């Protein structure tokens, strides 16, 4: 399986929005309508809380950014009281403000079009009444939310539009395993006896696995043997079958066997953290770049665009002489400077939940990254 990096909460907050919004295929809003809305808004006279070479973020702008985080991720409101998280959110706002300003007309047009559709999609997903309540709770306007979506989508489009075919091909070659699929059957002998729930010695598990392999080498039907002997609850009843599955989701040893074992040959026992696996690879599909689907190429573009935005954040931002004078979170003021959520790890993880019912060496720590 692809290794999921253990990112700090503030980084996950800053990257989560872009990842969320980059998935959708969206539509329709005119530049003229946006401009008329902007002209109706009162002038922002609040003090600057972030200064940088060439610009500022006002207190009103920063508070709206925080409100948007609460609007989109209400379950992580406590983390937003952390000074560290709030500073990272401010940096994110600077990054998107700068990159949106640099975007060309094509990216801006795409961003405006997609921003409106993203808003409509969100409203539909939560319902009109809940949407209005969310706006009221965070003191946001519908136009403000649309403008936020538009800004983010403008930046994403600007960065994805810059990705060349050569860059896509290079990225594909580096991540080819993410696109390889295989159909495998396996029998798992656990390191824990599923009946007694007692630990099983490795040598005893290996002995049982070799006995199973001997039966298969002798011509026994794999599906029948798997149903009888496999201790993987996720596949035993299906004859040990995982069909056209992404090899990237499996733990390293199982993944390696799926990628390298000769087709239809029953391999030697493979050890993983779960136990010993007897594996037969029935088929394997290793796509070439020209065979990639449009959505797979889009996933690669989004990955490269995300890396470009992160690179700007980590390298270029430091050259802009950023200075912060951020307001304290309301909850922090009430508790004399305490910062609930600081260091708590309460932030989007970006991973899926672990699967408790399968031990095929799949879904270690969750499922494979999507596109990721």
C-alpha positions as a Python dict, from the first residue, in 0.01 Angstrom:
ca = {
    (1, 'X'): (0, 0, 0),
    (2, 'X'): (111, 356, -44),
    (3, 'X'): (268, 492, 273),
    (4, 'X'): (56, 769, 427),
    (5, 'X'): (270, 1048, 567),
    (6, 'X'): (210, 1158, 926),
    (7, 'X'): (143, 1526, 864),
    (8, 'X'): (100, 1790, 1131),
    (9, 'X'): (-258, 1907, 1194),
    (10, 'X'): (-201, 2257, 1055),
    (11, 'X'): (-67, 2115, 731),
    (12, 'X'): (-363, 1886, 689),
    (13, 'X'): (-598, 2178, 745),
    (14, 'X'): (-420, 2385, 483),
    (15, 'X'): (-406, 2107, 225),
    (16, 'X'): (-744, 1954, 294),
    (17, 'X'): (-947, 2226, 128),
    (18, 'X'): (-756, 2209, -200),
    (19, 'X'): (-781, 1831, -204),
    (20, 'X'): (-1154, 1846, -137),
    (21, 'X'): (-1229, 2101, -405),
    (22, 'X'): (-999, 1960, -671),
    (23, 'X'): (-1208, 1644, -703),
    (24, 'X'): (-1526, 1796, -848),
    (25, 'X'): (-1613, 1865, -1209),
    (26, 'X'): (-1800, 2196, -1191),
    (27, 'X'): (-1981, 2474, -1386),
    (28, 'X'): (-2105, 2831, -1452),
    (29, 'X'): (-2071, 3187, -1332),
    (30, 'X'): (-2002, 3512, -1515),
    (31, 'X'): (-1723, 3757, -1440),
    (32, 'X'): (-1967, 4048, -1469),
    (33, 'X'): (-2192, 3908, -1193),
    (34, 'X'): (-1892, 3863, -965),
    (35, 'X'): (-1777, 4220, -1021),
    (36, 'X'): (-2120, 4364, -948),
    (37, 'X'): (-2132, 4175, -618),
    (38, 'X'): (-1786, 4298, -523),
    (39, 'X'): (-1887, 4656, -592),
    (40, 'X'): (-2183, 4622, -354),
    (41, 'X'): (-1963, 4521, -59),
    (42, 'X'): (-1864, 4788, 198),
    (43, 'X'): (-1498, 4886, 210),
    (44, 'X'): (-1291, 4684, 456),
    (45, 'X'): (-1144, 4929, 709),
    (46, 'X'): (-1023, 4670, 962),
    (47, 'X'): (-656, 4666, 1060),
    (48, 'X'): (-393, 4459, 880),
    (49, 'X'): (-312, 4140, 1074),
    (50, 'X'): (-70, 3998, 816),
    (51, 'X'): (173, 4204, 612),
    (52, 'X'): (396, 4077, 335),
    (53, 'X'): (586, 4220, 43),
    (54, 'X'): (324, 4361, -188),
    (55, 'X'): (14, 4315, 25),
    (56, 'X'): (-178, 4263, 348),
    (57, 'X'): (-449, 4046, 501),
    (58, 'X'): (-698, 4244, 710),
    (59, 'X'): (-860, 4125, 1029),
    (60, 'X'): (-1194, 4091, 851),
    (61, 'X'): (-1036, 3882, 574),
    (62, 'X'): (-861, 3659, 824),
    (63, 'X'): (-1173, 3609, 1035),
    (64, 'X'): (-1366, 3515, 722),
    (65, 'X'): (-1098, 3258, 635),
    (66, 'X'): (-1132, 3104, 981),
    (67, 'X'): (-1510, 3107, 944),
    (68, 'X'): (-1476, 2923, 613),
    (69, 'X'): (-1268, 2652, 783),
    (70, 'X'): (-1540, 2612, 1048),
    (71, 'X'): (-1806, 2618, 777),
    (72, 'X'): (-1641, 2338, 580),
    (73, 'X'): (-1496, 2143, 875),
    (74, 'X'): (-1719, 2211, 1179),
    (75, 'X'): (-1590, 1900, 1354),
    (76, 'X'): (-1241, 2053, 1373),
    (77, 'X'): (-1340, 2387, 1524),
    (78, 'X'): (-1134, 2322, 1839),
    (79, 'X'): (-812, 2292, 1639),
    (80, 'X'): (-871, 2639, 1496),
    (81, 'X'): (-812, 2790, 1840),
    (82, 'X'): (-446, 2689, 1819),
    (83, 'X'): (-207, 2978, 1748),
    (84, 'X'): (0, 2749, 1526),
    (85, 'X'): (-302, 2643, 1321),
    (86, 'X'): (-428, 3002, 1288),
    (87, 'X'): (-90, 3120, 1162),
    (88, 'X'): (-86, 2841, 905),
    (89, 'X'): (-437, 2935, 791),
    (90, 'X'): (-313, 3294, 748),
    (91, 'X'): (-21, 3169, 539),
    (92, 'X'): (-261, 2965, 329),
    (93, 'X'): (-470, 3278, 271),
    (94, 'X'): (-162, 3470, 155),
    (95, 'X'): (-64, 3186, -79),
    (96, 'X'): (-406, 3163, -245),
    (97, 'X'): (-443, 3540, -266),
    (98, 'X'): (-106, 3573, -441),
    (99, 'X'): (-149, 3276, -673),
    (100, 'X'): (-505, 3377, -768),
    (101, 'X'): (-379, 3724, -860),
    (102, 'X'): (-112, 3569, -1084),
    (103, 'X'): (-358, 3337, -1261),
    (104, 'X'): (-427, 3399, -1628),
    (105, 'X'): (-770, 3476, -1771),
    (106, 'X'): (-836, 3113, -1860),
    (107, 'X'): (-779, 2995, -1503),
    (108, 'X'): (-990, 3281, -1364),
    (109, 'X'): (-1274, 3198, -1600),
    (110, 'X'): (-1253, 2830, -1503),
    (111, 'X'): (-1238, 2921, -1135),
    (112, 'X'): (-1545, 3144, -1152),
    (113, 'X'): (-1737, 2882, -1343),
    (114, 'X'): (-1643, 2607, -1103),
    (115, 'X'): (-1685, 2819, -791),
    (116, 'X'): (-2056, 2868, -852),
    (117, 'X'): (-2112, 2503, -928),
    (118, 'X'): (-1917, 2401, -619),
    (119, 'X'): (-2145, 2624, -412),
    (120, 'X'): (-2457, 2470, -564),
    (121, 'X'): (-2318, 2121, -508),
    (122, 'X'): (-2249, 2199, -143),
    (123, 'X'): (-2595, 2348, -89),
    (124, 'X'): (-2753, 2041, -244),
    (125, 'X'): (-2548, 1805, -26),
    (126, 'X'): (-2650, 1968, 305),
    (127, 'X'): (-2993, 2102, 213),
    (128, 'X'): (-3113, 2462, 189),
    (129, 'X'): (-3215, 2497, 555),
    (130, 'X'): (-2889, 2362, 695),
    (131, 'X'): (-2691, 2570, 449),
    (132, 'X'): (-2861, 2890, 567),
    (133, 'X'): (-2802, 2791, 931),
    (134, 'X'): (-2432, 2724, 861),
    (135, 'X'): (-2403, 3066, 701),
    (136, 'X'): (-2573, 3230, 997),
    (137, 'X'): (-2361, 3041, 1252),
    (138, 'X'): (-2037, 3156, 1090),
    (139, 'X'): (-2162, 3502, 988),
    (140, 'X'): (-2090, 3430, 622),
    (141, 'X'): (-2276, 3531, 308),
    (142, 'X'): (-2356, 3304, 17),
    (143, 'X'): (-2154, 3530, -213),
    (144, 'X'): (-1861, 3515, 29),
    (145, 'X'): (-1862, 3135, 17),
    (146, 'X'): (-1881, 3138, -362),
    (147, 'X'): (-1594, 3386, -379),
    (148, 'X'): (-1388, 3158, -157),
    (149, 'X'): (-1458, 2854, -376),
    (150, 'X'): (-1379, 3063, -683),
    (151, 'X'): (-1042, 3174, -545),
    (152, 'X'): (-936, 2821, -455),
    (153, 'X'): (-1053, 2674, -786),
    (154, 'X'): (-879, 2954, -978),
    (155, 'X'): (-549, 2862, -813),
    (156, 'X'): (-600, 2490, -872),
    (157, 'X'): (-683, 2549, -1239),
    (158, 'X'): (-388, 2784, -1278),
    (159, 'X'): (-149, 2520, -1145),
    (160, 'X'): (-301, 2222, -1328),
    (161, 'X'): (-301, 2415, -1656),
    (162, 'X'): (76, 2454, -1624),
    (163, 'X'): (139, 2080, -1600),
    (164, 'X'): (294, 1951, -1925),
    (165, 'X'): (254, 1608, -2084),
    (166, 'X'): (621, 1536, -2012),
    (167, 'X'): (564, 1610, -1643),
    (168, 'X'): (261, 1383, -1645),
    (169, 'X'): (459, 1100, -1802),
    (170, 'X'): (741, 1137, -1551),
    (171, 'X'): (494, 1136, -1263),
    (172, 'X'): (324, 827, -1404),
    (173, 'X'): (655, 640, -1424),
    (174, 'X'): (730, 731, -1061),
    (175, 'X'): (389, 609, -947),
    (176, 'X'): (318, 328, -1189),
    (177, 'X'): (228, 91, -906),
    (178, 'X'): (-67, 318, -823),
    (179, 'X'): (-224, 215, -1154),
    (180, 'X'): (-131, -157, -1154),
    (181, 'X'): (-414, -396, -1078),
    (182, 'X'): (-409, -769, -1014),
    (183, 'X'): (-646, -1057, -957),
    (184, 'X'): (-510, -1280, -684),
    (185, 'X'): (-622, -1567, -466),
    (186, 'X'): (-464, -1629, -131),
    (187, 'X'): (-486, -1837, 183),
    (188, 'X'): (-393, -1665, 508),
    (189, 'X'): (-267, -1845, 814),
    (190, 'X'): (-290, -1595, 1096),
    (191, 'X'): (-42, -1523, 1374),
    (192, 'X'): (-346, -1549, 1600),
    (193, 'X'): (-571, -1855, 1613),
    (194, 'X'): (-913, -1714, 1513),
    (195, 'X'): (-1095, -1976, 1723),
    (196, 'X'): (-906, -1945, 2052),
    (197, 'X'): (-786, -1583, 1997),
    (198, 'X'): (-448, -1695, 2131),
    (199, 'X'): (-116, -1600, 1965),
    (200, 'X'): (26, -1857, 1726),
    (201, 'X'): (402, -1905, 1704),
    (202, 'X'): (554, -1803, 1371),
    (203, 'X'): (701, -2149, 1317),
    (204, 'X'): (359, -2306, 1374),
    (205, 'X'): (192, -2063, 1133),
    (206, 'X'): (461, -2131, 872),
    (207, 'X'): (418, -2507, 914),
    (208, 'X'): (44, -2478, 851),
    (209, 'X'): (106, -2252, 549),
    (210, 'X'): (347, -2505, 397),
    (211, 'X'): (93, -2781, 448),
    (212, 'X'): (-165, -2574, 261),
    (213, 'X'): (83, -2507, -20),
    (214, 'X'): (155, -2878, -50),
    (215, 'X'): (-215, -2949, -103),
    (216, 'X'): (-232, -2681, -372),
    (217, 'X'): (87, -2806, -540),
    (218, 'X'): (-76, -3148, -543),
    (219, 'X'): (-359, -3017, -757),
    (220, 'X'): (-623, -2920, -504),
    (221, 'X'): (-867, -2649, -613),
    (222, 'X'): (-748, -2313, -478),
    (223, 'X'): (-1096, -2173, -409),
    (224, 'X'): (-1198, -2487, -219),
    (225, 'X'): (-879, -2483, -10),
    (226, 'X'): (-918, -2112, 64),
    (227, 'X'): (-1274, -2160, 187),
    (228, 'X'): (-1159, -2439, 416),
    (229, 'X'): (-828, -2310, 549),
    (230, 'X'): (-796, -1935, 495),
    (231, 'X'): (-830, -1718, 805),
    (232, 'X'): (-889, -1396, 612),
    (233, 'X'): (-1254, -1309, 682),
    (234, 'X'): (-1250, -1063, 393),
    (235, 'X'): (-1190, -1323, 122),
    (236, 'X'): (-1213, -1680, 256),
    (237, 'X'): (-1581, -1724, 171),
    (238, 'X'): (-1503, -1605, -183),
    (239, 'X'): (-1232, -1863, -239),
    (240, 'X'): (-956, -1623, -133),
    (241, 'X'): (-1026, -1398, -433),
    (242, 'X'): (-936, -1030, -476),
    (243, 'X'): (-1034, -937, -831),
    (244, 'X'): (-883, -651, -1033),
    (245, 'X'): (-764, -486, -714),
    (246, 'X'): (-512, -201, -694),
    (247, 'X'): (-181, -346, -576),
    (248, 'X'): (-99, -9, -417),
    (249, 'X'): (-344, -77, -133),
    (250, 'X'): (-160, -383, -6),
    (251, 'X'): (114, -403, 255),
    (252, 'X'): (466, -420, 102),
    (253, 'X'): (531, -796, 103),
    (254, 'X'): (186, -883, -33),
    (255, 'X'): (213, -602, -289),
    (256, 'X'): (553, -725, -407),
    (257, 'X'): (420, -1077, -460),
    (258, 'X'): (123, -943, -657),
    (259, 'X'): (358, -737, -875),
    (260, 'X'): (632, -995, -936),
    (261, 'X'): (504, -1348, -887),
    (262, 'X'): (465, -1546, -1214),
    (263, 'X'): (106, -1569, -1333),
    (264, 'X'): (-82, -1879, -1210),
    (265, 'X'): (216, -2003, -1010),
    (266, 'X'): (157, -2079, -642),
    (267, 'X'): (428, -1892, -455),
    (268, 'X'): (610, -1977, -134),
    (269, 'X'): (456, -1847, 189),
    (270, 'X'): (475, -1467, 213),
    (271, 'X'): (504, -1317, 561),
    (272, 'X'): (316, -998, 652),
    (273, 'X'): (213, -851, 985),
    (274, 'X'): (-103, -1061, 968),
    (275, 'X'): (53, -1403, 912),
    (276, 'X'): (165, -1618, 619),
    (277, 'X'): (-4, -1595, 280),
    (278, 'X'): (-7, -1856, 5),
    (279, 'X'): (-66, -1649, -308),
    (280, 'X'): (-157, -1720, -668),
    (281, 'X'): (-163, -1429, -912),
    (282, 'X'): (-425, -1505, -1175),
    (283, 'X'): (-379, -1189, -1381),
    (284, 'X'): (-200, -857, -1367),
    (285, 'X'): (-258, -534, -1558),
    (286, 'X'): (29, -284, -1581),
    (287, 'X'): (-103, 9, -1785),
    (288, 'X'): (112, 228, -2006),
    (289, 'X'): (77, 606, -2004),
    (290, 'X'): (-117, 611, -2332),
    (291, 'X'): (-374, 375, -2182),
    (292, 'X'): (-454, 595, -1883),
    (293, 'X'): (-813, 716, -1850),
    (294, 'X'): (-889, 1087, -1840),
    (295, 'X'): (-973, 1075, -1468),
    (296, 'X'): (-639, 903, -1396),
    (297, 'X'): (-449, 1173, -1583),
    (298, 'X'): (-654, 1434, -1397),
    (299, 'X'): (-549, 1276, -1068),
    (300, 'X'): (-184, 1304, -1171),
    (301, 'X'): (-233, 1668, -1272),
    (302, 'X'): (-396, 1745, -938),
    (303, 'X'): (-110, 1577, -753),
    (304, 'X'): (148, 1785, -939),
    (305, 'X'): (-56, 2101, -890),
    (306, 'X'): (-79, 2033, -518),
    (307, 'X'): (297, 1984, -500),
    (308, 'X'): (348, 2313, -684),
    (309, 'X'): (127, 2498, -435),
    (310, 'X'): (305, 2332, -144),
    (311, 'X'): (643, 2417, -292),
    (312, 'X'): (539, 2783, -319),
    (313, 'X'): (422, 2772, 43),
    (314, 'X'): (741, 2618, 176),
    (315, 'X'): (996, 2804, -34),
    (316, 'X'): (866, 3130, -185),
    (317, 'X'): (663, 3248, 111),
    (318, 'X'): (973, 3286, 326),
    (319, 'X'): (1105, 3549, 85),
    (320, 'X'): (803, 3778, 132),
    (321, 'X'): (889, 3911, 480),
    (322, 'X'): (566, 3790, 641),
    (323, 'X'): (468, 3950, 972),
    (324, 'X'): (174, 3837, 1184),
    (325, 'X'): (-41, 4018, 1436),
    (326, 'X'): (-334, 3777, 1445),
    (327, 'X'): (-633, 3816, 1676),
    (328, 'X'): (-674, 3552, 1943),
    (329, 'X'): (-948, 3295, 1899),
    (330, 'X'): (-1260, 3387, 2103),
    (331, 'X'): (-1233, 3068, 2310),
    (332, 'X'): (-867, 3145, 2382),
    (333, 'X'): (-958, 3493, 2510),
    (334, 'X'): (-1210, 3347, 2752),
    (335, 'X'): (-949, 3114, 2898),
    (336, 'X'): (-673, 3369, 2944),
    (337, 'X'): (-451, 3267, 2662),
    (338, 'X'): (-509, 2894, 2659),
    (339, 'X'): (-533, 2741, 2315),
    (340, 'X'): (-767, 2442, 2299),
    (341, 'X'): (-672, 2218, 2015),
    (342, 'X'): (-304, 2313, 2022),
    (343, 'X'): (-108, 2001, 1968),
    (344, 'X'): (-423, 1793, 1999),
    (345, 'X'): (-398, 1639, 1654),
    (346, 'X'): (-766, 1718, 1598),
    (347, 'X'): (-750, 1778, 1226),
    (348, 'X'): (-851, 1601, 909),
    (349, 'X'): (-629, 1299, 860),
    (350, 'X'): (-690, 1261, 487),
    (351, 'X'): (-702, 885, 529),
    (352, 'X'): (-987, 641, 519),
    (353, 'X'): (-1078, 427, 814),
    (354, 'X'): (-905, 94, 867),
    (355, 'X'): (-1085, -217, 755),
    (356, 'X'): (-1138, -452, 1044),
    (357, 'X'): (-1271, -747, 847),
    (358, 'X'): (-991, -819, 606),
    (359, 'X'): (-638, -940, 664),
    (360, 'X'): (-520, -996, 312),
    (361, 'X'): (-238, -759, 369),
    (362, 'X'): (-473, -498, 231),
    (363, 'X'): (-575, -169, 377),
    (364, 'X'): (-295, -136, 629),
    (365, 'X'): (-375, 173, 832),
    (366, 'X'): (-668, 238, 605),
    (367, 'X'): (-713, 202, 232),
    (368, 'X'): (-477, 315, -38),
    (369, 'X'): (-453, 688, -108),
    (370, 'X'): (-697, 785, -385),
    (371, 'X'): (-491, 947, -657),
    (372, 'X'): (-344, 1032, -485),
}
